[in-house]
């Protein structure tokens, strides 16, 4: 997928919206900001503080027909919603233990 620097992107007729979990809630971000946070989540956040690159074994990803969620297993989480949904409209993701969508 080519990044466009916008919060809402149309891919094959599906509207994708990008969010990061910030200060206790989902904040809309651009696809570029989302992609950068996603790439950082692939590395162990504790090791990164010491400038050491190690795979992040706590990282998780989940998807439903409503959206796709990732977490670094620590403080960072991201959500792409499908079909122009808001995070609160992703009831299927809310049913997965440990995922905050509202």
Protein Blocks (a to p, Z undefined) as FASTA:
>chain_A
ZZehiabdceehiacdddddeehiacdddfklmmmmmmmmmpcfklmmnopacddfkbcc
dddfkbccddehimbccdddeehiafklmmmlmmpghiafZZ
